[in-house]
Amino acid sequence: LKQALFRNPNEPPVVFHWFPLIGSTVTYGMDPPRFFEENRKKYGDVFTFILLGKKTTVYLGTQGNDFILNGKIKDVNAEEIYTVLTTPVFGSDVVYDCPNAKLMEQKKFMKVALTTEAFRSYVPIISDEVSNYIKRTPDFKGKSGVVNICPKMAQITIFTASHALQGKEIRDKFDETLADLYHDLDMGFSPINFSLHWAPLPWNNRRDHAQRTVAKIYMDTIQSRRARGGEDNAQDMMHHLMNSTYKNGVKVPDHEIAHMMIALLMAGQHSSSSTSSWIMLRLASRPDIMEELYQEQIQNLGADLPPLTYESLAKLPLNQAIIKETLRLHAPIHSIMRAVKSPMPVPGTKYVIPTNHVLLAAPGVSGTDAQYFPNPALWDPHRWETDSPNAPSILRNEEEEEEKIDYGYGLVSKGAGSPYLPFGAGRHRCIGEQFANVQLQTIVAMIVRHFKFRNVDGSNNVIGTDYNSLFSRPLEPANIHWERRETA
Ligand code: HEM
């Protein structure tokens, strides 16, 4: 009653809760998408809930995505939210430990390095990593077996990303020290660290030690490359950053290159490895689609299945659609948050979001909205074909010009109005989208060449989602049954 009576009519309705500090932390944390859907039904697209004592205002739907993700820099701020978590992991002077204008320049350096030429060189690197991984992994010995797919996909993701983006020297160190060090860094990314990031707890001490050690490994590599003339790694990110200069004429310092290397690998690791695990689980639930993928390669690339190239990926539309459709249902980033820096009126309503609120965008909600995606809960990669009965409205309206904008790191799609934004929108939009696509498409195509998957019980069921970490991922053990293809 108190919550209803003392409500400020110019602020959005507050989700009912019993305890002021805990608020809705538990119900939100257990299943954010369900929490959003249920409260959308009760309160509409804009509502506030208490997350660890903080008033958090959710604005759902395409207008909400636009309001938050394309918010002006004087109104919304990402670094204030994320820096406590990311700075101890990435290191100083990069990403959220610097003014936004500097992040925009850093994103530009990283984006410019991700050229078609670079991607062309990555496809063979990634396919070889996948084949070698399958060959040497004991769990894939023999003709068939059962495997918890998540840890396998996490390893494949880090081996492929580190080799492509950071070169062979760094990749080889993952077989020695780097895997454990990155694991320790990862502990810094647990949600509890939003409040305990500073505490002298064992996992924070390990995180800090790992950060210093990994940064030193990168800085030593940079120096030895420089000493050798550095000409042998022309397509990797490290090479590119070593040759980048800020607008003020300052060359990117070595410690910033090292910290960007960590940021890049960490940013991609969780999202890509979760996505690849979901893909494998979805394929296990639909062996018929896995077979279609195999036939697509035979028909479009040739029965002898030649080595994959960047160009050949473009000839595999179903392989591409698998990634699009899996990200629609399993976007690894379910909540995107911003601090409010000046009171923000919500157009068309009487609400003004005050500066003591945090704003939360959840683009995944519009990605599963029946208004845009017929049969939204159905995983149907064929829906991305224009003549499919489940084709999303955005495909039908494709001739409409996509609005583009430059925040300082090149033209990006503004995303305003699109219900499909797994890579975000606005100044913080993902720069890794094309890399993730090349990486995931190559991994899927290679796995399909080697295996047939099915659920252990032969059903079409799909496992639930684990929301306990910052990035959502499949609940474990996520066991699938694999059978080696005769031809593999
Ligand atoms: C930002 C998703 C892979 C690097 C973002 C954002 C999303 C996202 C939603 C926006 C975050 C925000 O607005 O707060 C994904 C998904 C991926 C993926 C779904 C894979 C399936 C990658 C990869 C890299 C990467 C592989 C690096 C190679 C970045 C960077 C940002 C970003 C640098 C910018 C952060 C900022 O400006 O605040 N990503 N990402 N991502 N991502 Fe990705």
Residues whose N, C-alpha, C, O or C-beta is under 5 A from the ligand:
A	BS01	HEM	L264 A267 G268 S271 S272 T275 P332 I333 I336 P422 F423 G424 R427 H428 R429 C430 I431 G432 F435 A436
